[in-house]
Each structure stands twice: as structure tokens, then as C-alpha cells.
């Protein structure tokens, strides 16, 4: 028998790590609450004599080195592998591990340092200011209307006055979740397809705590629509914050293509959706981190209000390290 000592932010995480390292037959023999609030557990694991081999002679050892010439220890290798499993590229995983290694931790504790390193690598958008005007833009099917509608419902039920504007010429083209939220909160939706109408809609909603703008889906193959939305949402005197909505369930190539197409809209923050449909959530987060686009909102799925959460470093770390967030 051998003893493994594993640490986690709470008992659940510590047990998950113990199971990952020791297998299903590992037996917990001790549990300890550490001064920083984390939990340490010791587990007994079976040792197979067949795998016990003599240690290699020094001359037989060949070290694989980091770009900074420091050897990866087991914890750092595990960290890189975990990040890769959750959709992060090798260079980004190495970058996170290098930052985590600066804390001097090793072994399983490198995972804890990694959470802080991810917080340093992934930008988080600031909270909206009072009287903010936020447009949800991006490709069709990304979840723009759903995210905007659920945000409106949460704010409305919290007592905030929410204004609704849609950049369409036909009310039938308003996204259903957005329209449903406006109806539930008893608020009208202003229709605006030109600058004067949009300015008038904002003026009529000047008393609102926040105004949400639902934009039609737009693709690279729709230059006229891109130009229109860019002119309306990008007008500096209108003060619109542009949230680019991206589905985390898309492939790296499609994500990159949609991101590039949306640059004409000059997005100021990102909303990442559909984490319930992907096993590799890291791709979308890494894309935003590499392009220095702060994360504003994260969404597990399209149905429940509580599945839409404010983005923060802890949730980003959970997605990259555990593949999900609470």
C-alpha cells in the first residue's frame, strides 16, 4: 500500500483529485482542514509490485525542458494535460503552467496555482455602468437573444428598470427570448434600423437603469448588415457597449472565423454561451484571452436564468481546469 496526500479548495474537489490520482479503490485514511480554508485528504492506494522498477542511473536520465530551460515536474505535466483536455492549445497551456510555477508550488498544488495563473491570463470585462446601453451582437445561433432575455429577466426581478431595443425593421424578426422577457416585464420594444430612431429610443428610455439591444445575427457574407450594425452600435455619441456573443460549442476554426467577422462591430466584451454542449470549453476562453477581449457573461445553456452568470476569474479557472463552472 502507498499513501497519497491530495489538497483541494473544498472536500469535494479534494476527493475528486484523490480519485483521479488513486483510482476508484483508493481509501480515505485522513482528512485535515488547512489554515487557508482548503482541505487535505490522505488516501491509501494499492501498489502493484510489477510496476516497481529500479531507479534509472543518472546517465540514463534525459530531461525534457520548458522554453525557460526548467524541467517540468509531475504536477506541471498534469496541469498541461488537464488544460489540453479542456480545449486549450499547447502554447497557452504552457504559458499558464509557467505562470503557476513562479509561485514555487509542485505536484498537485500546481493546480491551485494554475487557478490564479488563469486569472492573470484571462481578461474579465468591467461591470456595466449605471444607465448602460448594451448591444448583443454576433452570428446567428450564438444565443444573443437568449442571453439578452435572461439578463433582462434577472435584472427586472431584482428591481432594475430595463429598456428594450431591437435593431430590426419587422417585429417578427425580434428574437423570441428577448420578446418574451420584454412581455414578462411589461416593457415595450423599440424598433430601430437607423440612427435617428435609435437615438430617440434611447432618449425615451433615459430613466431606465439599463437598456438592452437585440441585434440580428450577422455573418461575414452580409457586408451591408455588418456596416449597418457597425454604424449604429459603434456611434460614439450613443455610448453603446457591444457584447460579442460566441457559442463555446463551436470548433476552434469556426470560433476564429466568427470572431474575425465581428471585428467590424468593434466588440468591447464577450458573452460565451452553450457550455452545456461542449467538452472543450477552453477554446472559446483562450480565443478571447489571446485577443484581449474581456469576458462579461458565461452561459451554461439557453433555458434557465440561473445558468447565465457574471464572468470572473474563478469561473474561468473552473472551466479550464474542471470543464464546467458552478
C-alpha positions as CSV (number, residue, x, y, z in Angstrom):
1,X,0.0,0.0,0.0
2,X,1.0,3.6,-0.6
3,X,-0.3,6.9,0.8
4,X,-1.2,9.9,-1.4
5,X,-1.8,13.3,0.1
6,X,-4.1,15.5,-2.1
7,X,-5.4,19.0,-1.5
8,X,-8.5,20.8,-2.8
9,X,-10.3,24.0,-2.3
10,X,-13.1,22.0,-0.6
11,X,-13.7,18.4,0.3
12,X,-15.5,17.6,-2.9
13,X,-12.6,18.9,-5.0
14,X,-10.0,17.1,-2.8
15,X,-11.9,13.8,-3.2
16,X,-12.2,14.2,-7.0
17,X,-8.4,14.7,-7.2
18,X,-7.8,11.8,-4.9
19,X,-10.0,9.6,-7.1
20,X,-8.2,10.8,-10.3
21,X,-4.8,10.0,-8.9
22,X,-5.5,6.9,-6.8
23,X,-8.4,5.3,-8.8
24,X,-11.8,4.0,-7.6
25,X,-10.2,1.7,-5.0
26,X,-8.4,4.5,-3.1
27,X,-9.4,4.6,0.6
28,X,-9.5,7.8,2.6
29,X,-7.5,7.4,5.8
30,X,-7.2,11.0,7.0
31,X,-8.8,14.4,6.4
32,X,-7.4,17.8,7.5
33,X,-8.6,21.4,7.3
34,X,-5.7,23.7,6.4
35,X,-5.3,27.3,7.7
36,X,-6.1,28.8,4.3
37,X,-9.5,27.1,4.2
38,X,-8.6,24.3,1.8
39,X,-8.9,20.6,2.6
40,X,-6.2,17.9,2.6
41,X,-7.0,14.2,2.4
42,X,-4.7,11.2,2.6
43,X,-5.7,8.1,0.7
44,X,-4.3,4.6,0.7
45,X,-3.7,3.1,-2.7
46,X,-2.6,-0.4,-3.7
47,X,0.9,-0.7,-5.1
48,X,1.5,-3.2,-7.9
49,X,4.9,-4.9,-7.4
50,X,5.0,-5.4,-11.2
51,X,5.5,-1.7,-11.7
52,X,8.3,-1.3,-9.1
53,X,11.5,-1.0,-11.2
54,X,14.9,0.2,-10.2
55,X,15.5,3.9,-10.5
56,X,17.5,4.9,-13.6
57,X,21.1,5.7,-13.3
58,X,21.9,9.4,-13.6
59,X,23.5,8.9,-17.0
60,X,20.2,7.4,-18.3
61,X,18.1,10.4,-17.3
62,X,17.0,12.7,-20.2
63,X,15.1,15.8,-19.1
64,X,12.5,17.4,-21.3
65,X,12.8,21.1,-20.7
66,X,10.5,24.1,-20.7
67,X,11.2,27.0,-23.0
68,X,12.8,28.7,-20.0
69,X,15.0,25.6,-19.5
70,X,13.3,24.4,-16.3
71,X,12.2,20.8,-16.2
72,X,8.5,20.1,-15.9
73,X,7.6,18.3,-12.7
74,X,4.7,15.8,-12.5
75,X,2.3,18.4,-11.3
76,X,3.1,20.8,-14.2
77,X,2.7,18.0,-16.7
78,X,-0.6,17.1,-15.1
79,X,-1.7,20.7,-15.3
80,X,-0.8,21.0,-19.0
81,X,-2.6,17.7,-19.8
82,X,-5.7,18.9,-17.9
83,X,-5.8,22.2,-19.8
84,X,-5.3,20.4,-23.1
85,X,-8.2,18.0,-22.3
86,X,-10.5,21.0,-21.8
87,X,-9.7,22.5,-25.2
88,X,-6.7,24.8,-24.5
89,X,-3.8,24.8,-27.0
90,X,-0.4,23.6,-26.0
91,X,1.3,27.1,-26.1
92,X,-1.5,28.6,-23.9
93,X,-1.3,25.6,-21.5
94,X,2.4,26.0,-21.2
95,X,2.0,29.7,-20.6
96,X,-0.4,29.1,-17.7
97,X,1.8,26.4,-16.2
98,X,4.8,28.7,-16.4
99,X,3.0,31.5,-14.5
100,X,1.8,29.0,-12.0
101,X,5.3,27.6,-11.5
102,X,6.5,31.1,-10.4
103,X,4.7,30.5,-7.1
104,X,7.1,27.7,-6.4
105,X,4.5,25.0,-5.9
106,X,4.9,21.5,-7.2
107,X,2.9,18.3,-7.6
108,X,-0.8,18.6,-7.2
109,X,-0.5,22.0,-5.7
110,X,0.3,23.3,-9.1
111,X,-3.4,23.1,-9.9
112,X,-4.2,25.6,-7.2
113,X,-1.5,27.9,-8.5
114,X,-3.0,27.4,-12.0
115,X,-6.3,28.9,-11.0
116,X,-4.6,32.1,-10.0
117,X,-2.5,31.9,-13.2
118,X,-5.6,31.6,-15.3
119,X,-7.0,34.7,-13.6
120,X,-3.8,36.5,-14.8
121,X,-4.2,35.3,-18.4
122,X,-8.0,35.6,-18.9
123,X,-9.3,39.2,-19.0
124,X,-12.6,40.0,-17.3
125,X,-14.8,42.9,-18.6
126,X,-15.8,45.5,-16.0
127,X,-19.3,45.6,-14.7
128,X,-21.7,47.8,-16.8
129,X,-22.0,51.4,-15.5
130,X,-25.4,52.8,-14.5
131,X,-27.6,53.7,-17.5
132,X,-25.6,51.3,-19.7
133,X,-26.7,50.6,-23.2
134,X,-25.6,47.1,-24.2
135,X,-26.0,45.6,-27.7
136,X,-25.7,41.8,-28.1
137,X,-24.1,41.1,-31.5
138,X,-22.7,38.2,-33.3
139,X,-23.6,35.3,-35.6
140,X,-27.0,33.7,-35.9
141,X,-27.5,30.8,-33.4
142,X,-24.9,32.0,-30.9
143,X,-27.5,32.7,-28.3
144,X,-27.8,36.5,-28.4
145,X,-31.5,36.9,-27.8
146,X,-31.4,34.2,-25.2
147,X,-28.6,35.8,-23.2
148,X,-30.1,39.3,-23.5
149,X,-33.5,38.0,-22.5
150,X,-32.3,36.1,-19.4
151,X,-30.2,39.0,-18.3
152,X,-33.2,41.3,-18.6
153,X,-35.3,38.9,-16.5
154,X,-32.7,38.7,-13.8
155,X,-32.3,42.5,-13.7
156,X,-36.0,43.1,-13.8
157,X,-36.8,40.7,-11.0
158,X,-34.0,42.4,-9.0
159,X,-35.9,45.7,-9.3
160,X,-33.9,47.2,-12.1
161,X,-35.7,49.2,-14.8
162,X,-34.8,47.5,-18.1
163,X,-35.3,49.1,-21.6
164,X,-35.6,47.0,-24.8
165,X,-34.5,48.0,-28.3
166,X,-34.3,45.7,-31.4
167,X,-32.3,46.6,-34.5
168,X,-34.9,45.1,-36.9
169,X,-37.3,46.5,-39.4
170,X,-40.0,43.9,-38.7
171,X,-41.2,43.0,-35.2
172,X,-41.5,39.4,-36.3
173,X,-37.7,39.3,-36.5
174,X,-37.2,40.1,-32.8
175,X,-35.6,37.1,-31.0
176,X,-38.3,35.1,-29.1
177,X,-36.4,35.0,-25.7
178,X,-35.9,38.8,-25.9
179,X,-39.5,39.5,-26.8
180,X,-40.7,37.1,-24.1
181,X,-38.6,38.9,-21.5
182,X,-40.0,42.3,-22.5
183,X,-43.5,40.9,-22.4
184,X,-43.0,39.4,-18.9
185,X,-41.6,42.6,-17.5
186,X,-44.3,44.7,-19.2
187,X,-41.9,46.7,-21.3
188,X,-42.3,47.8,-24.9
189,X,-39.6,47.0,-27.5
190,X,-38.5,50.0,-29.7
191,X,-37.7,49.2,-33.3
192,X,-34.7,51.0,-34.7
193,X,-32.9,50.5,-38.1
194,X,-31.4,53.9,-38.4
195,X,-29.5,56.3,-36.2
196,X,-32.3,58.8,-35.6
197,X,-34.7,56.1,-34.4
198,X,-32.1,54.5,-32.2
199,X,-31.2,57.9,-30.6
200,X,-34.9,58.5,-30.0
201,X,-35.4,55.1,-28.4
202,X,-32.6,55.7,-26.0
203,X,-34.0,59.1,-25.1
204,X,-37.4,57.6,-24.3
205,X,-35.6,55.1,-22.0
206,X,-33.3,57.6,-20.3
207,X,-34.8,56.7,-16.9
208,X,-34.0,53.0,-17.3
209,X,-31.2,51.5,-15.3
210,X,-30.0,49.6,-18.3
211,X,-31.1,49.4,-22.0
212,X,-30.5,46.1,-23.8
213,X,-30.3,46.0,-27.6
214,X,-31.0,42.8,-29.6
215,X,-29.3,42.7,-33.0
216,X,-30.0,40.3,-35.8
217,X,-27.4,37.6,-36.5
218,X,-24.8,38.7,-38.9
219,X,-22.2,36.8,-41.0
220,X,-19.1,37.7,-43.0
221,X,-21.2,37.2,-46.1
222,X,-23.6,40.1,-45.1
223,X,-21.4,43.2,-45.6
224,X,-24.4,45.5,-45.7
225,X,-25.8,44.3,-42.4
226,X,-22.3,44.4,-40.9
227,X,-21.9,48.0,-42.0
228,X,-25.3,49.0,-40.7
229,X,-24.8,47.4,-37.2
230,X,-21.3,48.9,-37.0
231,X,-22.6,52.4,-37.8
232,X,-25.5,52.1,-35.3
233,X,-23.7,50.2,-32.4
234,X,-20.4,51.9,-32.9
235,X,-21.6,55.5,-32.8
236,X,-19.6,57.1,-30.0
237,X,-22.2,59.6,-29.1
238,X,-24.7,56.8,-28.4
239,X,-22.4,55.2,-25.9
240,X,-23.3,51.6,-26.7
241,X,-21.3,48.7,-25.2
242,X,-21.0,45.9,-27.7
243,X,-21.2,42.3,-26.3
244,X,-20.0,39.8,-28.8
245,X,-21.8,36.5,-28.3
246,X,-19.9,33.3,-29.2
247,X,-21.0,29.7,-28.8
248,X,-18.4,27.7,-26.9
249,X,-19.7,24.6,-28.6
250,X,-18.2,25.6,-31.9
251,X,-14.9,24.4,-33.3
252,X,-11.7,26.5,-33.0
253,X,-11.8,27.3,-36.7
254,X,-15.5,28.5,-36.7
255,X,-15.0,30.5,-33.5
256,X,-12.0,32.2,-35.0
257,X,-14.0,32.9,-38.2
258,X,-16.9,34.4,-36.3
259,X,-14.6,36.5,-34.2
260,X,-12.8,37.9,-37.2
261,X,-16.1,38.7,-38.9
262,X,-17.3,40.6,-35.9
263,X,-14.3,42.9,-35.7
264,X,-16.2,45.3,-37.9
265,X,-18.5,45.8,-34.9
266,X,-15.6,46.6,-32.6
267,X,-16.8,44.4,-29.7
268,X,-15.9,45.6,-26.2
269,X,-16.6,42.4,-24.3
270,X,-17.6,38.8,-24.9
271,X,-20.5,36.6,-23.8
272,X,-19.8,32.9,-24.1
273,X,-22.7,30.5,-24.3
274,X,-23.7,26.8,-24.7
275,X,-21.1,25.4,-22.3
276,X,-23.5,22.6,-21.7
277,X,-22.9,21.4,-25.3
278,X,-19.1,21.2,-25.3
279,X,-16.5,19.0,-23.6
280,X,-13.7,21.5,-24.5
281,X,-14.7,24.9,-23.1
282,X,-11.2,26.2,-23.2
283,X,-11.1,27.0,-26.9
284,X,-13.5,30.0,-26.7
285,X,-11.9,31.3,-23.5
286,X,-8.4,31.1,-25.0
287,X,-9.6,32.9,-28.1
288,X,-10.9,35.8,-26.1
289,X,-7.7,35.8,-23.9
290,X,-5.4,35.9,-26.9
291,X,-7.4,38.8,-28.5
292,X,-7.6,40.6,-25.2
293,X,-11.4,40.7,-25.2
294,X,-12.7,40.7,-21.7
295,X,-15.4,38.1,-20.6
296,X,-18.6,39.7,-19.4
297,X,-21.1,36.8,-19.1
298,X,-21.0,33.0,-19.2
299,X,-23.9,30.8,-20.0
300,X,-24.3,27.0,-19.4
301,X,-27.4,26.7,-21.5
302,X,-30.3,28.6,-23.1
303,X,-33.2,27.8,-20.7
304,X,-32.6,28.7,-17.1
305,X,-32.0,32.2,-15.8
306,X,-29.5,31.0,-13.2
307,X,-27.4,29.4,-16.0
308,X,-26.3,32.9,-17.0
309,X,-23.6,34.1,-14.8
310,X,-21.3,37.1,-14.5
311,X,-17.8,36.1,-15.7
312,X,-15.0,36.1,-13.2
313,X,-11.5,34.6,-12.8
314,X,-12.8,31.7,-10.6
315,X,-15.4,30.6,-13.1
316,X,-12.9,30.8,-16.0
317,X,-10.5,28.7,-13.9
318,X,-13.2,26.1,-13.2
319,X,-13.9,25.8,-17.0
320,X,-10.3,25.4,-17.9
321,X,-9.4,23.0,-15.1
322,X,-12.6,21.1,-14.5
323,X,-14.5,21.6,-17.7
324,X,-17.5,23.2,-16.0
325,X,-18.4,26.1,-13.6
326,X,-20.8,26.4,-10.7
